[in-house]
């Protein structure tokens, strides 16, 4: 499987230009679907009418409209993942990735006292591949989790992807409960018998002791762009990311649990990272809006500031380091010993893509939110069935240690 590492392109300086196909600083980034230079898409027409009616729009508004407009948004009615789509993610490359994240959640559940119930909440679940791998680990370690009441909650705005997720995670013969007008617009049961629900917004997910997963979620939230008079000639700010982090932090502080965030990004050092992707190639963000993914690197220093005072944060650390600490080499050896030659080659190629510093190993990072007492001791939310918590190191950010 081929993956194009996402790198920065030039700035979007004037908001009003965001509706007209153009050359950008003399550079044209070709897409995988030619020709697009003069393609008038439904989204382009919508944006032209919008600007004529209400005036110039910001970069953030452009990004939000193009990606999540209910009628014409890129994410709403498309399955954009995989080799036939516009980009591919780590769970699609190797099953090991999701398996190790499943181990992370179980490790944290054990370290914080084995609560009698927990919610697993994923933001932007893609095709459900990652969650499927996580739930497979839960099933394989059923003896550890046998007395725990688990439920799954998915935050997904895309009607198309929610159907793909349901198909991947549920038995075909088990019917979905649908209620489009409700905050819980779909309900069902996973193949392993765990109740699963779909929501359009994190705020609709019921509060409770929970683990939150956001893999390549924050990079598609709309960014504002500024040209300030400071050392950086461009600054990107994502208010929606700040709101989401504050919501996660408040939930974790009140009810316990943790959040694990995996994305490509930086620690407050990069400037202009806004770019587009179509057919696994860089794509001018102003060309054929609605037909390509738009994305910007996550500023982890901003996420950390948004969480301060409510919860503790760890990272960002490189994906290569996190997966090595989680035992990816041991897991790879186990799978290689059980595989035939074609499968061995696929496993090795996937491992290289995830770990190679020139591929995903150093481009993607892991970041976690945890209650302060998880790192510094003190009282935890408890119930009658919860055992005494431990202050063991947080897996992934230190070497994994089972107790």
C-alpha positions in Angstrom: 0.0 0.0 0.0 1.3 3.4 -0.9 1.1 6.4 1.4 2.2 9.9 0.6 3.6 11.7 3.6 1.7 14.9 4.1 3.9 18.0 3.8 3.2 21.7 3.8 2.4 23.8 0.8 2.1 27.6 0.3 -0.2 30.0 2.2 -3.8 31.0 1.6 -3.5 34.7 1.9 -6.8 36.2 0.9 -10.0 34.5 2.1 -12.0 35.6 -0.9 -9.7 33.7 -3.3 -10.8 30.5 -1.6 -13.6 30.0 -4.1 -11.7 30.2 -7.4 -9.5 27.6 -9.0 -6.0 29.1 -9.5 -2.3 28.6 -9.5 -0.9 29.1 -6.1 2.4 31.0 -5.8 3.3 29.7 -9.3 3.0 26.1 -8.0 0.3 23.7 -9.1 -0.1 20.5 -7.1 -1.6 17.9 -9.4 -4.2 15.5 -8.1 -4.8 11.9 -8.9 -7.9 12.7 -10.9 -7.0 14.8 -13.9 -8.1 17.2 -15.3 -9.4 19.4 -12.4 -8.1 22.8 -13.3 -11.4 24.1 -14.7 -13.8 21.7 -12.9 -16.8 23.5 -11.5 -18.0 21.4 -8.6 -21.2 21.7 -6.7 -19.2 22.9 -3.7 -17.6 25.6 -5.8 -21.0 26.9 -7.0 -22.2 26.9 -3.3 -19.1 28.9 -2.2 -19.5 31.4 -5.0 -23.1 32.0 -4.1 -22.2 32.2 -0.4 -19.5 34.9 -1.0 -21.7 36.9 -3.3 -24.4 36.9 -0.7 -22.4 37.5 2.5 -18.9 38.6 1.5 -15.5 37.0 2.0 -15.0 33.9 4.2 -12.2 32.9 6.4 -9.9 29.9 5.7 -11.5 28.1 8.6 -15.0 28.6 7.2 -13.8 27.5 3.8 -12.3 24.3 5.3 -15.4 23.6 7.3 -17.8 24.1 4.3 -15.7 22.0 2.0 -15.3 19.1 4.4 -18.5 18.9 6.4 -21.3 20.8 4.6 -24.4 18.6 5.2 -25.3 18.6 1.5 -22.1 18.7 -0.4 -19.2 18.2 2.1 -16.3 16.0 1.2 -16.6 13.8 4.3 -20.4 13.5 4.4 -21.1 11.1 1.5 -17.7 9.7 0.5 -15.6 6.7 1.5 -12.2 8.4 1.0 -10.0 5.9 2.7 -7.8 3.1 1.2 -5.9 2.6 -2.0 -8.9 3.6 -4.1 -9.5 6.7 -2.1 -7.5 9.8 -1.4 -5.4 8.7 1.6 -4.6 5.7 3.8 -4.2 5.5 7.5 -2.1 3.4 9.9 -5.0 0.9 10.8 -5.4 0.2 7.1 -1.7 -0.6 6.8 -1.3 -3.1 9.6 -3.5 -4.8 12.1 -0.7 -4.5 14.7 -1.4 -0.7 15.0 -4.9 -1.2 16.3 -4.0 -4.2 18.4 -1.4 -2.2 20.3 -3.9 0.6 20.9 -6.3 -2.0 22.3 -3.6 -3.1 24.7 -3.1 0.6 25.7 -6.7 0.9 26.8 -6.6 -2.3 28.8 -3.4 -1.3 30.4 -4.8 2.0 31.5 -8.0 0.4 32.7 -5.9 -1.9 34.9 -3.6 0.8 36.1 -6.5 3.0 37.2 -8.3 0.3 39.3 -10.2 -1.9 36.9 -13.5 0.0 36.9 -16.6 -2.1 36.7 -17.6 -0.4 33.4 -16.1 1.8 30.8 -17.1 3.6 27.6 -14.8 3.4 24.6 -15.4 6.6 22.5 -13.8 7.1 19.1 -13.9 10.4 17.3 -13.9 10.1 13.5 -13.7 6.3 13.3 -13.0 6.1 9.5 -14.0 2.8 8.1 -14.1 1.1 11.6 -10.9 -0.8 10.9 -9.1 0.6 14.0 -12.0 0.0 16.3 -12.3 -3.6 14.9 -8.7 -4.3 15.8 -9.1 -2.8 19.3 -12.3 -4.9 19.9 -10.6 -8.1 18.7 -8.0 -7.6 21.4 -10.7 -7.0 23.9 -12.2 -10.4 22.9 -8.9 -12.2 23.0 -8.3 -10.8 26.5 -11.8 -11.6 27.6 -10.7 -13.3 30.8 -9.2 -10.0 31.9 -12.3 -8.0 31.0 -14.9 -10.6 31.8 -16.4 -8.6 34.7 -16.3 -5.2 33.0 -19.3 -3.7 31.3 -18.1 -2.2 28.0 -20.0 0.0 25.6 -18.8 1.7 22.3 -19.7 5.2 21.2 -18.7 6.6 17.8 -18.7 10.3 16.9 -19.2 10.4 13.1 -20.7 13.2 10.9 -20.5 11.2 7.7 -23.6 9.2 6.7 -21.5 7.2 4.2 -18.8 6.3 6.7 -21.3 5.4 9.5 -22.7 2.8 7.2 -19.3 1.4 6.4 -18.5 1.3 10.1 -21.7 -0.6 10.9 -20.9 -3.1 8.1 -17.4 -3.7 9.5 -18.3 -3.9 13.2 -21.7 -5.6 13.3 -23.1 -9.0 12.3 -25.1 -8.7 9.1 -28.1 -10.4 10.5 -28.4 -8.0 13.5 -30.5 -5.0 12.5 -29.5 -1.5 13.2 -31.8 0.8 15.1 -32.0 4.1 13.2 -33.4 7.5 14.4 -32.0 10.3 12.2 -33.6 13.0 14.3 -32.1 11.8 17.5 -28.7 12.7 19.0 -28.1 8.9 18.9 -28.8 8.4 15.2 -27.9 4.7 15.1 -27.6 1.8 17.6 -26.5 -1.8 17.4 -24.4 -4.6 18.8 -20.9 -5.4 17.7 -19.8 -8.9 16.5 -18.5 -9.6 20.0 -21.8 -8.5 21.7 -20.9 -5.0 22.8 -23.5 -2.3 22.5 -22.5 0.4 20.0 -24.0 3.9 19.3 -23.4 6.6 16.8 -23.5 10.4 17.4 -22.8 13.5 15.4 -21.2 15.5 18.2 -19.0 14.6 21.2 -21.3 16.5 23.5 -24.1 14.1 22.8 -22.1 11.1 24.1 -23.2 10.4 27.7 -20.6 11.1 30.4 -19.1 8.2 32.3 -15.7 6.6 33.0 -14.4 6.4 29.5 -11.5 6.1 27.1 -11.4 8.4 24.1 -9.6 7.7 20.9 -8.9 10.3 18.2 -6.8 9.0 15.3 -6.3 11.5 12.5 -9.2 13.5 13.8 -7.8 16.8 14.8 -5.9 17.4 11.6 -9.2 18.0 9.6 -10.7 20.5 12.1 -10.9 24.0 10.5 -7.9 26.3 11.1 -7.7 30.1 11.1 -4.5 31.5 9.5 -2.7 34.7 10.5 0.3 36.6 9.3 1.7 38.1 12.5 4.7 40.3 13.1 6.8 37.8 15.0 9.4 35.1 14.4 6.9 32.9 12.6 5.5 34.5 9.4 2.4 32.3 9.6 0.4 31.0 12.5 -2.5 28.4 12.3 -5.0 28.3 15.1 -7.8 25.6 15.4 -10.5 26.8 17.9 -12.5 23.6 17.4 -9.6 21.6 18.5 -9.4 23.7 21.6 -13.1 23.2 22.3 -12.8 19.5 21.8 -9.8 19.2 24.1 -11.5 21.2 26.8 -14.6 18.9 26.6 -12.4 15.8 26.8 -10.5 17.3 29.7 -13.6 18.2 31.7 -15.1 14.7 31.2 -11.8 12.9 32.2 -11.4 15.2 35.3 -15.0 14.5 36.4 -15.4 10.8 35.7 -11.9 9.4 35.1 -10.5 7.5 32.1 -8.1 8.9 29.5 -7.8 10.2 25.9 -5.3 8.9 23.3 -4.7 11.2 20.4 -2.6 10.1 17.3 -2.0 12.5 14.5 0.7 14.2 12.5 1.7 17.6 13.9 4.2 19.7 15.7 4.9 21.3 19.1 4.3 24.9 18.2 7.1 25.2 15.7 5.6 24.9 12.2 3.9 27.7 10.3 2.0 27.1 7.0 0.8 23.4 6.9 -2.6 23.8 5.2 -2.8 21.5 2.1 -5.1 19.2 0.2 -4.9 15.5 -0.9 -6.6 13.7 -3.8 -5.7 10.3 -5.1 -2.8 10.0 -2.7 -1.2 13.2 -4.1 -0.9 16.7 -3.0 -3.7 18.8 -4.3 -4.2 22.6 -4.5 -6.7 23.5 -1.8 -8.5 25.9 -4.0 -9.0 23.6 -7.0 -12.2 21.6 -7.3 -13.4 22.1 -3.7 -15.3 19.2 -2.3 -13.3 16.6 -4.3 -10.2 16.5 -2.1 -9.3 16.1 1.6 -8.1 19.3 3.3 -5.8 19.1 6.3 -3.4 20.9 8.6 -0.8 19.7 11.1 -1.9 19.5 14.7 -0.3 22.0 17.1 0.2 19.8 20.1 1.4 22.8 22.2 -2.0 24.4 21.7 -3.8 21.2 22.8 -1.6 21.1 25.9 -2.5 24.7 26.8 -6.2 23.9 26.4 -5.9 21.0 28.8 -3.9 22.8 31.5 -5.4 23.0 34.9 -8.0 20.3 34.2 -6.0 17.1 33.4 -2.4 16.1 32.9 -1.0 15.6 29.4 1.8 13.4 28.0 3.6 13.8 24.7 3.7 14.4 21.9 6.1 11.5 21.2 6.9 10.0 17.9 4.9 7.1 16.6 8.0 5.0 16.3 8.8 5.5 20.0 5.2 4.9 21.2 4.8 1.6 19.2 8.2 0.3 20.2 7.3 1.0 23.9 4.0 -0.9 23.3 5.9 -4.0 22.1 5.4 -3.8 18.3 8.6 -5.9 17.7 7.4 -8.7 20.0 3.9 -8.7 18.3 5.5 -8.7 14.8 7.6 -11.7 15.6 4.6 -13.6 16.9 2.7 -12.9 13.7 5.7 -13.7 11.4 6.1 -17.1 13.0 2.5 -18.0 12.2 2.4 -16.6 8.6 3.2 -17.8 5.1 5.6 -16.0 2.9 3.2 -13.6 1.2 1.7 -12.6 4.6 5.2 -12.2 6.0 6.1 -9.7 3.3 2.9 -7.8 3.9 3.6 -7.7 7.6 7.2 -6.5 7.1 6.1 -3.8 4.7 3.4 -2.6 7.1 5.9 -2.5 9.9 8.3 -0.4 7.8 5.6 2.0 6.9 4.6 2.5 10.6 8.1 2.7 12.0 10.5 4.1 9.4 11.5 7.6 10.3 11.2 8.7 6.7 7.6 7.4 6.4 5.2 7.4 9.4 7.6 6.7 12.2 8.5 10.4 12.9 5.7 12.2 11.1 3.0 10.9 13.4 2.8 11.6 17.1 0.9 10.3 20.2 -0.5 12.6 22.9 -2.5 11.6 25.9 -4.8 13.3 28.5 -5.1 11.7 31.9 -6.4 12.6 35.4 -3.7 14.4 37.4 -4.0 11.6 40.1 -3.0 9.0 37.5 0.5 10.5 37.4 0.8 12.1 40.9 -1.3 9.9 43.1 -4.4 11.0 45.1 -8.0 9.9 45.1 -9.6 8.3 42.0 -13.3 8.0 41.2 -14.2 4.6 42.7 -17.0 2.2 43.0 -17.7 -0.9 45.0 -16.2 -3.2 42.3 -13.1 -1.2 41.6 -9.7 -2.4 42.8 -7.0 -0.2 44.2 -5.3 1.8 41.4 -1.5 1.8 40.9 0.9 4.5 39.8 2.6 2.3 37.1 4.1 4.2 34.1 1.7 5.0 31.3 2.2 2.5 28.5 3.5 3.8 25.3 5.0 6.8 26.9 7.2 4.4 28.9 7.8 0.7 28.3 4.6 -1.4 28.7 4.6 -3.3 32.0 1.8 -5.8 33.0 1.0 -6.3 36.6 
